[in-house]
Amino acid sequence: MTHDVQIIGGGLAGSEAAWQLAQRGFKVRLSEMRGGGEMTAAHQTDGLAELVCSNSFRSDDDERNAVGLLHHEMRRLDSIVMRAGEVARVPAGSAMAVDRDLFSAEVEKALQNHPNVTIVRERVDTLPEAGLTIVATGPLTAANLAESIVSATGQDRLAFFDAIAPIVHRDSIDMDISWIQSRWDKKTEASNEDGDYINCPMTKEQYLAFHQGLLDGEKTEFKDWEKDTPYFDGCMPIEVMASRGIDTLRYGPMKPVGLDNPRDTTPEFPQGRWPYAVVQLRQDNKLGTLWNMVGFQTKMKYGAQTELFKTIPGLENAEFARLGGLHRNTFINSPLVLDRQLRLKEAGHIRFAGQITGCEGYVESSAVGLLTGMMAAAELAGQDWQSPPPTTAMGALLAHITIGAEADTYQPMNVNFGLFPPLHTVKKKERKEAYTSRGKAAFGNWLNAMESVPA
């Protein structure tokens, strides 16, 4: 055998697992079907760690936000995703967003140049019968391998839809109508002087017409096997949100609070008034030439999208680099079929990582890949593995996937403070800071304990 571990899938989780193993001196065979004549329904390239939906890793606030705390923990563990993310970072307020092409290129370059990693462009159709293996094929696992996984787990796979937001060329946005501002004027050091988001304002009449257009627009038709598939609330198509109530969007991706329209000033509001609703766009690449429509994932047909989105003030002449789309997401019932080290209970040489375990989000997928890499490395080194405490972001996410969720109702989940052991003795307004403070202390203690274990 020319490798210690085979990793199937070169997305975020697979790339992170490969990096963690390689950095610890173990040989990795990284199998990725894209680039070998195969492609998925949502990917655009054959690059490792391609981002197929948003370009955002969400909040980078490690003092008040659960995903920000997860960023902090991953950085302490030399995450390749966090490394590449810093190189490819673009302005996004208090969030972390990246130039998706540069990000993918950075991850691939690091792995290609690592002496312990061999990248093989091949499709794997069945789970290996022997040898340490990490399956990180993500939400778009190829049909043959998916059937092999179903056979091995004894459980039918679950599915929901993941929708993709449109991307607009920056120079086609009318800045005489739109303006640049971060909500409540929160900006990062990388921001321009005004803010990180382009804002397109709507009056009540414009909003009501747009809302009706979402309901009436022609949608992608479902196949028979897709009709009863539930949506994940964190990536809800905008037209589905619209169907839940007239004001749902105004309390979601189109909320106007904290945004002062400088084109609408009065003596009472010299800085500008809040619009009735707002469409926000976030920078999508390092050059600032592409901007994505925040929260505008959709399953509308392309013609309907173009017609309706050009009614948004400021986007009348918009040129779309990519329109919204829809793809199916598959995941296993992890609490039922995996042990505490993410090993298949019926085949202990196989671990699962990333979104196929039922975690949701780029950062969460990467974090679970990172953990599987560490687990496999500990096993190869003959070390005892101790999971991060549930008071840490990684520990809370891992506990949810393996034992914390109800198997009968298991659904994809982002990291959030609801997964952490509660802090009832702390005042509600102080709990976010308390969660992150407790988590950082617990993570530091765990990391010290892990580093003291002899190889």
Residue, then its C-alpha position, 0 to 999 in steps of 0.5 A: m500500500t502506497h498510502d496510509v489513508q484514502i480520502i474519497g472526495g476533494g471538497l472542503a472536508g476531504s481537503e481539510a482531512a488530507w491536510q491534517l493527516a499530511q501535516r502529521g506525516f501520514k501518506v494520503r491518497l485523495s480521490e476526486m472524480r472531477g477532472g477525470g471526466e466526471m462532474t456534478a450537477a452543481h460544480q463549475t470546475d474540477g478545482l479542489a474545495e470549490l464553493v458551489c453556493s455562497n462565497s461566505f464563511r459567515s460571521d468571523d466574530d469569535e467573541r459573540n458568534a458560534v461560527g466565529l468561535l469555530h473559525h477560531e478553533m480551526r485556526r488554532l489547528d492550522s486549518i488549510v481552509m482558514r489559511a486559504g480563506e485569509v489569502a482569498r478574503v474579500p470585504a464582507g462586514s463582520a463576516m468572512a467571505v472569499d474570492r471563490d476561484l482564488f480560494s480553491a486554487e490556494v487549497e489545491k496548490a497547498l495539497q499538490n505541493h505537499p509530499n504526503v498527498t497524492i491527488v488522483r482524479e478517479r471515480v470511486d463506486t464502492l466503499p473499500e473493504a479494507g484500509l483506513t478510509i474517509v468518505a467526504t463526497g458531500p451533498l452530491t455523492a455520485a449514484n453508485l457510491a451513494e448506493s454502496i453507502v446505503s447498502a453499508t449503513g442499512q439506512d435509506r439516504l435522506a435528501f433536501f434541496d440546496a439552492i444557489a444565489p445569482i451573481v451580478h456583474r458589478d459594473s451593471i449595477d446602477m449606483d445612482i439608485s443603489w448605495i454601499q453601506s454595511r448594516w448599522d455601519k459595521k465594517t471590516e478593515a478591508s472595507n471601502e470607506d462606506g461599507d461592504y454591501i450594495n443596497c437596492p431599495m424598494t418602496k412598499e409598492q415595488y416590494l409587493a409587486f416583487h413578492q407577487g412576482l416570486l409567487d407567480g414566477e415559473k419554477t423548476e419542475f420536480k421529478d417524482w422522487e424529489k416531490d416530498t423532499p424537505y428544504f433546509d431552512g438555512c438555504m431556503p429558496i426565496e420564493v419558498m420564503a415568500s410563500r410563507g407570508i407577505d412580510t417574511l422577506r422583510y424580516g429575512p434577507m430583505k430587511p431594511v433595518g440599519l440601512d439609511n438610504p442617502r437618496d431619501t433624506t428629509p430634515e428629520f432624517p438627514q442621513g437618509r431613511w430606511p427603505y420599505a425593503v432592501v436587496q443586498l449584494r455582497q462582493d464575490n471575488k477579490l477584484g470586486t467585479l462580481w457580487n452575489m445577491v444575499g439570500f436569493q437562492t432560488k429554484m425559479k427558471y432562468g428566464a423568470q429570474t432574469e425578468l423578475f430580478k431586473t425589476i429590482p431598483g438598481l438592477e434594471n440593467a443587471e448582467f448576471a454572471r450566474l443565475g440561481g440554481l438547485h441541487r439535491n443534497t444527500f446525507i446519512n443518519s449519522p446518530l444512528v450509523l456512526d460512532r463517536q469517532l465518525r466511524l461506520k459502526e458496521a465497518g470501523h475502517i471507514r469514517f465519514a466527514g463533511q456535509i454527508t454527515g448532516c452538518e451544514g455549511y462550509v465551515e462546519s463541513s471543513a471542521v468535521g473534515l479536520l476532526t476526521g483527519m485528526m482522528a485517523a492520525a491518532e489511530l495510525a499513531g496508536q494514540d488515545w483520541q479524546s473528543p473536544p469538550p461539548t462546550t467548544a464549537m467543534g465538540a458541540l457540532l461533533a456531539h450533535i452529529t454523533i449522539g446529540a440529535e434525534a435519529d428519527t428526525y435528524q436534519p442538517m444543522n449549522v453550528n449554533f449556541g443551541l448545540f452547546p450545554p446551556l448557561h442558565t446562570v448567565k444573564k441572557k444578554e451576556r450569554k454569547e460572550a459567556y459561550t465563547s469565553r467558556g469555549k475558548a478556555a475549554f478548547g485551550n485545555w483540550l488542545n494542551a491535553m492532546e499535544s501532551v499525548p506521546a506518539 
